[in-house]
Every structure is written in structure tokens, then in C-alpha cells.
């Protein structure tokens, strides 16, 4: 069976009539590859539906006394947001493989999936249709290297994958981290986020991780030494007094959050007090 045996123009058979189905009887597609839906995107679509109506019905299949979405979950969610009781739908009773194909293809071709959801969608398509990477790439109209690069992202740790899915780091950042240990992936992604590193800067760090983090620790140690040497004696006394007051506050049941910047040229201590 070809991956594209069920193209969009075949989703709505000519002999099928559009029916108004109660939203309360419709449930999401179990094969939906998209794990995150943009609230703003759904709101914008809801505004369009409210103004122009639903131009294209959703496609569903029967599941007992309920219905499962095959295509059109964003339209379904937008209709829910508007408080619609019913939505125009085509009932097309496909099997699991057919329903999965349509759900995956609709998302891959019509919407911008995040890199992790896209990679998982490719994996599911390969399993469902028993395809190789090369066959999948050909059917999707992509290069094999494109598909391979997406699939490599699934080798990343859940922590890194979450930042990819949220858009906080790019797919190129992710590919640079593939192959590192879980500890190193965590250390480097923290650096990327803390210092807004681009891909080139990230790759420079990865070239010699041990040296980079050793130097970073040395810099911290040196800063502390400089702070200790240059701090006036009377200032040390005042800081110790403040720290004793913090301890007393904690002992009395007050929740205390302390942030201390030991830069010798710009010392700061920030204290937040909050009753438990």
C-alpha cells in the first residue's frame, strides 16, 4: 500500500453527505502526531470560523456510539472554543492504518510541526507502512538526509527534546548535541539557554567540553578569590551581619530566598522574604 493512497481529495467521497455531528460525541485522533497545539493559532482559527463559517468539514470515523477525528482536529478545537454544539463532518469509516496515514500526512503537509513531533510522525509512518528512510523520503518529497536528520533528534534526551518542541532551541542546535552523553547534553543545553548561544558557538563548546567547563569553573574560583582579597574588612562584617539576620529569619519560620553576586566590582545580595 502506498503511503499516499489516501490523498486529501479522496478524503471526502462524492457519495458521502456532510452531517452535523455533536461535538460532545467527537474525540481526538489517537494517531495525532501533534502533541502541542498553539493556543494563539486555535484562537485565530476560531475568529475565522466565527466570521466566515467552516469552509471545509472535518473527517471522522465511527467508534461505537462516538466518533474519532481523522482529519481536522484544529478546526474541531476552534469550534469547541466558540462553543458550537455541532460541526459539519464527513463520516468515513477507515481502518487504523488509513486513519493514521491521513492524520500524519495532514499534519506534515499542512502545518508546521515542531521538530520532535515531525520526527515521531516519520517514525510512525515508517512502522505503519514498513518503509525504509529512503522510501519514506521519496514518498514525502524530501531528501533522505532531511528525513535522517529529523530522526536523529529522537536520540536526544527528553530534556533536550522538550526544549526543541517548545522552540527554545533549534533543530540545528539539537543535531549538534546528538552523540553527547546525557550529562553533556544537559550541560551544553543549559549553556545555550543561559547565554543565547548560536549554533556555531555551541559547536565550539562541543569541540572540547572538558576544557570549556574546566575554564568556566576556574573563572568562578578566580572571581571568588578576587572578591575575598578586594573586599574591605568593614564590608565583610556587614555581610556577615546580614547573613546572621537571614538565619534568624529562617529559624523563625520565614521563607527566605537569597541571591548573592560575588563580583568584586559589583557586589549584590538580594533577599526575598515570604511567610510559609
TINU-703142 format. One record per residue (C-alpha): x negated, y negated, z negated; residue in one letter. Coordinates in nm, 3 decimals. Example, Ala and Ser with C-alpha at 12.3 -4.5 7.8 and 13.67 -1.06 7.14 Angstrom:
BEGIN
R        xx        yy        zz   residu
R    -1.230     0.450    -0.780        A
R    -1.367     0.106    -0.714        S
# end
This chain:
BEGIN
R        xx        yy        zz   residu
R     0.000     0.000     0.000        X
R    -0.143    -0.336     0.098        X
R    -0.194    -0.597    -0.167        X
R     0.022    -0.839     0.029        X
R     0.306    -0.603     0.117        X
R     0.536    -0.838    -0.075        X
R     0.468    -1.186     0.057        X
R     0.670    -1.485    -0.052        X
R     0.903    -1.494     0.247        X
R     1.002    -1.134     0.163        X
R     1.081    -1.213    -0.200        X
R     1.438    -1.321    -0.116        X
R     1.606    -1.064     0.113        X
R     1.859    -1.215     0.351        X
R     2.130    -0.980     0.232        X
R     2.087    -1.089    -0.130        X
R     2.310    -1.365    -0.266        X
R     2.197    -1.622    -0.517        X
R     2.358    -1.565    -0.854        X
R     2.386    -1.792    -1.157        X
R     2.231    -1.592    -1.442        X
R     2.245    -1.689    -1.809        X
R     1.903    -1.797    -1.934        X
R     1.963    -1.610    -2.260        X
R     1.963    -1.282    -2.066        X
R     1.631    -1.352    -1.891        X
R     1.290    -1.264    -2.033        X
R     0.933    -1.339    -1.910        X
R     0.744    -1.107    -1.680        X
R     0.539    -0.852    -1.873        X
R     0.277    -0.873    -1.596        X
R     0.250    -1.254    -1.612        X
R    -0.124    -1.332    -1.576        X
R    -0.093    -1.683    -1.708        X
R    -0.137    -1.683    -2.085        X
R    -0.124    -2.061    -2.125        X
R     0.138    -2.291    -1.976        X
R     0.069    -2.664    -1.969        X
R     0.340    -2.843    -2.166        X
R     0.293    -3.155    -1.954        X
R     0.327    -2.951    -1.637        X
R     0.651    -2.794    -1.760        X
R     0.785    -3.138    -1.863        X
R     0.704    -3.283    -1.521        X
R     0.876    -2.991    -1.350        X
R     1.177    -3.035    -1.581        X
R     1.204    -3.400    -1.475        X
R     1.202    -3.291    -1.111        X
R     1.470    -3.028    -1.175        X
R     1.682    -3.281    -1.362        X
R     1.657    -3.526    -1.073        X
R     1.666    -3.300    -0.768        X
R     1.801    -2.970    -0.897        X
R     1.644    -2.629    -0.842        X
R     1.538    -2.614    -0.479        X
R     1.420    -2.252    -0.496        X
R     1.586    -1.984    -0.711        X
R     1.378    -1.765    -0.936        X
R     1.340    -1.394    -0.859        X
R     1.434    -1.143    -1.128        X
R     1.496    -0.771    -1.168        X
R     1.739    -0.582    -1.387        X
R     1.615    -0.439    -1.716        X
R     1.906    -0.274    -1.893        X
R     2.152    -0.547    -1.983        X
R     1.882    -0.813    -1.940        X
R     1.669    -0.942    -1.656        X
R     1.292    -0.974    -1.620        X
R     1.133    -1.256    -1.423        X
R     0.937    -1.151    -1.116        X
R     0.859    -1.498    -0.982        X
R     0.938    -1.845    -1.113        X
R     0.853    -1.846    -1.484        X
R     0.757    -2.216    -1.477        X
R     1.098    -2.300    -1.327        X
R     1.262    -2.083    -1.594        X
R     1.075    -2.262    -1.873        X
R     1.161    -2.603    -1.730        X
R     1.529    -2.505    -1.716        X
R     1.508    -2.395    -2.081        X
R     1.360    -2.734    -2.170        X
R     1.654    -2.906    -2.002        X
R     1.898    -2.692    -2.198        X
R     2.051    -2.523    -1.895        X
R     2.281    -2.232    -1.974        X
R     2.238    -2.067    -1.632        X
R     1.983    -2.070    -1.350        X
R     2.013    -1.972    -0.981        X
R     1.837    -1.640    -0.929        X
R     1.788    -1.357    -0.680        X
R     1.815    -1.008    -0.831        X
R     1.558    -0.789    -0.655        X
R     1.506    -0.456    -0.828        X
R     1.138    -0.382    -0.768        X
R     0.927    -0.124    -0.947        X
R     0.647    -0.218    -1.189        X
R     0.373    -0.227    -0.925        X
R     0.573    -0.451    -0.694        X
R     0.672    -0.685    -0.978        X
R     0.311    -0.706    -1.095        X
R     0.185    -0.784    -0.743        X
R     0.430    -1.069    -0.698        X
R     0.361    -1.219    -1.040        X
R    -0.014    -1.211    -0.985        X
R    -0.006    -1.336    -0.627        X
R     0.235    -1.618    -0.710        X
R     0.003    -1.750    -0.980        X
R    -0.317    -1.701    -0.782        X
R    -0.184    -1.870    -0.468        X
R     0.044    -2.140    -0.604        X
R    -0.104    -2.258    -0.932        X
R    -0.446    -2.330    -1.077        X
R    -0.510    -2.053    -1.325        X
R    -0.785    -2.109    -1.579        X
R    -1.099    -1.902    -1.502        X
R    -1.024    -1.633    -1.763        X
R    -0.663    -1.577    -1.659        X
R    -0.776    -1.569    -1.295        X
R    -1.044    -1.309    -1.373        X
R    -0.794    -1.095    -1.564        X
R    -0.549    -1.125    -1.275        X
R    -0.813    -0.995    -1.033        X
R    -0.888    -0.706    -1.268        X
R    -0.520    -0.614    -1.287        X
R    -0.481    -0.630    -0.910        X
R    -0.779    -0.402    -0.860        X
R    -0.642    -0.148    -1.111        X
R    -0.285    -0.159    -0.983        X
R    -0.384    -0.122    -0.619        X
R    -0.702     0.083    -0.665        X
R    -0.912    -0.180    -0.487        X
R    -1.284    -0.247    -0.482        X
R    -1.415    -0.600    -0.530        X
R    -1.481    -0.623    -0.157        X
R    -1.129    -0.509    -0.068        X
R    -0.971    -0.748    -0.316        X
R    -1.180    -1.038    -0.189        X
R    -1.077    -0.965     0.170        X
R    -0.707    -0.942     0.082        X
R    -0.726    -1.264    -0.124        X
R    -0.914    -1.452     0.147        X
R    -1.206    -1.508    -0.090        X
R    -1.574    -1.422    -0.063        X
R    -1.690    -1.118    -0.258        X
R    -1.934    -1.336    -0.453        X
R    -1.645    -1.563    -0.559        X
R    -1.449    -1.268    -0.698        X
R    -1.761    -1.116    -0.857        X
R    -1.845    -1.444    -1.033        X
R    -1.494    -1.468    -1.176        X
R    -1.504    -1.110    -1.303        X
R    -1.841    -1.166    -1.472        X
R    -1.675    -1.419    -1.702        X
R    -1.492    -1.134    -1.875        X
R    -1.829    -1.021    -2.013        X
R    -1.840    -1.333    -2.230        X
R    -1.746    -1.322    -2.598        X
R    -1.386    -1.407    -2.700        X
R    -1.514    -1.734    -2.848        X
R    -1.669    -1.849    -2.520        X
R    -1.370    -1.723    -2.321        X
R    -1.138    -1.934    -2.536        X
R    -1.336    -2.250    -2.451        X
R    -1.323    -2.157    -2.082        X
R    -0.949    -2.100    -2.097        X
R    -0.893    -2.437    -2.266        X
R    -1.116    -2.619    -2.017        X
R    -1.367    -2.736    -2.278        X
R    -1.647    -2.577    -2.077        X
R    -1.662    -2.498    -1.705        X
R    -1.686    -2.165    -1.525        X
R    -2.045    -2.259    -1.431        X
R    -2.125    -2.303    -1.799        X
R    -1.973    -1.961    -1.860        X
R    -2.176    -1.792    -1.587        X
R    -2.492    -1.939    -1.735        X
R    -2.409    -1.771    -2.068        X
R    -2.338    -1.426    -1.924        X
R    -2.610    -1.183    -2.029        X
R    -2.690    -1.355    -2.358        X
R    -2.627    -1.180    -2.687        X
R    -2.313    -1.266    -2.883        X
R    -2.523    -1.472    -3.127        X
R    -2.696    -1.666    -2.849        X
R    -2.372    -1.727    -2.661        X
R    -2.228    -1.874    -2.980        X
R    -2.534    -2.092    -3.048        X
R    -2.553    -2.226    -2.694        X
R    -2.181    -2.297    -2.653        X
R    -2.192    -2.490    -2.981        X
R    -2.475    -2.700    -2.836        X
R    -2.280    -2.758    -2.515        X
R    -1.978    -2.885    -2.705        X
R    -2.171    -3.086    -2.964        X
R    -2.391    -3.264    -2.709        X
R    -2.166    -3.258    -2.400        X
R    -2.435    -3.073    -2.203        X
R    -2.404    -3.032    -1.827        X
R    -2.483    -2.702    -1.655        X
R    -2.843    -2.796    -1.574        X
R    -2.913    -2.894    -1.935        X
R    -2.752    -2.570    -2.052        X
R    -2.972    -2.366    -1.819        X
R    -3.281    -2.545    -1.952        X
R    -3.191    -2.440    -2.307        X
R    -3.131    -2.081    -2.200        X
R    -3.477    -2.057    -2.038        X
R    -3.635    -2.045    -2.382        X
R    -3.373    -2.022    -2.653        X
R    -3.607    -1.937    -2.938        X
R    -3.832    -2.232    -2.866        X
R    -3.538    -2.472    -2.834        X
R    -3.376    -2.376    -3.164        X
R    -3.714    -2.349    -3.342        X
R    -3.792    -2.706    -3.238        X
R    -3.445    -2.818    -3.344        X
R    -3.500    -2.668    -3.691        X
R    -3.844    -2.828    -3.710        X
R    -3.691    -3.166    -3.627        X
R    -3.435    -3.123    -3.905        X
R    -3.706    -3.027    -4.153        X
R    -3.925    -3.318    -4.049        X
R    -3.636    -3.559    -4.083        X
R    -3.571    -3.437    -4.437        X
R    -3.938    -3.482    -4.525        X
R    -3.946    -3.832    -4.385        X
R    -3.630    -3.911    -4.576        X
R    -3.778    -3.787    -4.902        X
R    -4.101    -3.983    -4.851        X
R    -3.942    -4.311    -4.747        X
R    -3.651    -4.320    -4.988        X
R    -3.705    -4.578    -5.265        X
R    -3.707    -4.441    -5.616        X
R    -3.412    -4.651    -5.730        X
R    -3.205    -4.527    -5.435        X
R    -3.279    -4.167    -5.534        X
R    -3.146    -4.241    -5.880        X
R    -2.827    -4.394    -5.739        X
R    -2.769    -4.097    -5.508        X
R    -2.817    -3.852    -5.793        X
R    -2.565    -4.055    -5.998        X
R    -2.314    -4.032    -5.712        X
R    -2.368    -3.657    -5.685        X
R    -2.312    -3.614    -6.058        X
R    -1.984    -3.806    -6.023        X
R    -1.884    -3.577    -5.737        X
R    -1.949    -3.273    -5.956        X
R    -1.734    -3.418    -6.235        X
R    -1.453    -3.484    -5.987        X
R    -1.467    -3.125    -5.863        X
R    -1.467    -2.993    -6.220        X
R    -1.155    -3.198    -6.294        X
R    -0.960    -3.031    -6.015        X
R    -1.004    -3.287    -5.740        X
R    -1.083    -3.155    -5.394        X
R    -1.397    -3.332    -5.273        X
R    -1.539    -3.331    -4.923        X
R    -1.891    -3.472    -4.887        X
R    -2.078    -3.551    -4.568        X
R    -2.438    -3.665    -4.606        X
R    -2.654    -3.807    -4.328        X
R    -3.017    -3.790    -4.443        X
R    -3.158    -4.004    -4.166        X
R    -3.426    -4.214    -4.342        X
R    -3.345    -4.509    -4.119        X
R    -2.969    -4.493    -4.165        X
R    -2.871    -4.300    -4.477        X
R    -2.499    -4.243    -4.523        X
R    -2.291    -4.046    -4.769        X
R    -1.918    -4.011    -4.705        X
R    -1.687    -3.887    -4.979        X
R    -1.323    -3.781    -4.939        X
R    -1.114    -3.717    -5.250        X
R    -0.790    -3.523    -5.246        X
R    -0.593    -3.367    -5.530        X
R    -0.538    -2.991    -5.491        X
# end
